[in-house]
């Protein structure tokens, strides 16, 4: 039986693309929760950042999905994960300050912050494998 050559970077790239595409769509379908985590120090309406980040996530997902742009898409994904980190920090701070937020949500927002590291690492791996 002939051995079939496999693209070792395809599956992780498509998984990352699916996560980003889903998140990007949610930015447009349900923007209000995303608006609330936009750092208040940013100028202009929060909704602008919500839509811009959603569009960026969908665009990066497309770049990851296409073999020809996968390497570039991986680098863009890593940069995107870095760019949205301040919003994750804002969400964590707001949740920890809230008297209404349940304990599990407070713990979850704190634990979510270091999860950016494996996302960035995976994006960079996808980029390297695509070359």
C-alpha positions as CSV (number, residue, x, y, z in Angstrom):
1,X,0.0,0.0,0.0
2,X,1.3,3.4,-0.9
3,X,2.1,5.8,1.9
4,X,0.1,9.0,1.8
5,X,2.0,12.2,2.5
6,X,0.3,14.3,5.1
7,X,0.5,18.0,5.8
8,X,1.4,18.1,9.5
9,X,0.6,21.7,9.8
10,X,-2.9,21.6,8.2
11,X,-4.9,20.3,11.1
12,X,-3.6,22.7,13.8
13,X,-3.9,25.6,11.3
14,X,-7.6,24.7,10.6
15,X,-8.3,24.3,14.3
16,X,-6.9,27.7,15.0
17,X,-8.8,29.1,12.0
18,X,-12.1,27.6,13.3
19,X,-11.5,29.2,16.7
20,X,-10.8,32.6,15.2
21,X,-13.6,32.4,12.7
22,X,-16.1,31.5,15.4
23,X,-14.9,34.3,17.6
24,X,-15.0,36.8,14.8
25,X,-18.5,35.9,13.9
26,X,-19.6,36.3,17.5
27,X,-18.2,39.8,17.5
28,X,-20.8,40.8,14.9
29,X,-23.6,38.6,16.1
30,X,-23.4,39.6,19.8
31,X,-21.2,42.7,20.0
32,X,-22.3,44.0,23.4
33,X,-20.2,41.6,25.6
34,X,-17.1,42.4,23.5
35,X,-17.8,46.1,23.8
36,X,-17.6,45.8,27.6
37,X,-14.1,44.5,27.6
38,X,-12.6,47.1,25.2
39,X,-10.1,49.0,27.4
40,X,-11.6,52.3,28.3
41,X,-8.3,54.1,27.6
42,X,-8.7,53.5,23.9
43,X,-10.2,56.5,22.0
44,X,-13.5,56.3,20.2
45,X,-16.5,54.0,20.5
46,X,-15.9,50.5,21.9
47,X,-18.1,49.1,19.1
48,X,-15.6,50.2,16.5
49,X,-12.9,48.0,18.2
50,X,-15.4,45.1,18.6
51,X,-16.1,45.1,14.9
52,X,-12.5,45.7,13.9
53,X,-11.2,42.8,16.0
54,X,-14.0,40.6,14.7
55,X,-13.1,41.4,11.1
56,X,-9.4,40.8,11.9
57,X,-10.2,37.4,13.4
58,X,-12.2,36.4,10.3
59,X,-9.5,37.6,8.0
60,X,-6.7,35.8,9.9
61,X,-8.9,32.7,10.0
62,X,-9.1,32.9,6.2
63,X,-5.3,33.3,5.9
64,X,-4.8,30.2,8.1
65,X,-7.2,28.1,6.1
66,X,-5.5,28.7,2.8
67,X,-2.2,26.8,2.4
68,X,-0.7,29.6,0.3
69,X,-1.1,32.2,3.1
70,X,-0.9,29.9,6.1
71,X,2.6,30.9,7.2
72,X,1.7,34.6,7.1
73,X,-1.7,33.7,8.8
74,X,0.2,32.1,11.7
75,X,2.3,35.2,12.3
76,X,-0.8,37.4,12.0
77,X,-2.7,35.1,14.5
78,X,0.2,35.5,17.0
79,X,0.1,39.3,16.6
80,X,-3.7,39.3,17.0
81,X,-3.5,37.3,20.2
82,X,-1.1,39.8,21.5
83,X,-3.2,42.7,20.4
84,X,-6.4,41.5,22.1
85,X,-4.6,40.7,25.4
86,X,-5.3,44.1,26.9
87,X,-9.0,43.4,26.4
88,X,-8.6,40.1,28.3
89,X,-6.8,42.0,31.1
90,X,-9.6,44.6,31.2
91,X,-12.2,41.8,31.4
92,X,-10.3,40.2,34.2
93,X,-10.0,43.4,36.2
94,X,-13.6,44.3,35.7
95,X,-14.7,40.8,36.8
96,X,-12.5,40.8,39.8
97,X,-13.9,44.2,40.9
98,X,-17.5,43.1,40.4
99,X,-19.5,42.2,43.5
100,X,-22.0,40.5,41.3
101,X,-19.6,38.1,39.5
102,X,-19.6,34.6,40.8
103,X,-16.4,33.1,42.1
104,X,-16.0,30.6,39.3
105,X,-16.2,33.5,36.8
106,X,-13.5,35.4,38.7
107,X,-11.3,32.3,38.7
108,X,-12.0,31.7,35.0
109,X,-11.0,35.2,33.9
110,X,-7.7,34.9,35.8
111,X,-6.9,31.5,34.4
112,X,-7.8,32.7,30.9
113,X,-4.9,35.2,30.8
114,X,-2.1,32.6,30.6
115,X,-4.0,30.7,27.9
116,X,-2.9,33.4,25.5
117,X,0.6,31.8,25.6
118,X,-0.4,28.5,24.1
119,X,-2.5,30.3,21.5
120,X,0.5,32.4,20.5
121,X,2.8,29.4,20.6
122,X,0.4,27.4,18.4
123,X,0.1,30.2,15.9
124,X,3.9,30.5,15.6
125,X,4.2,26.7,15.1
126,X,1.6,26.9,12.3
127,X,3.6,29.6,10.7
128,X,6.9,27.7,10.9
129,X,5.3,24.4,9.6
130,X,3.8,26.2,6.7
131,X,7.2,27.4,5.4
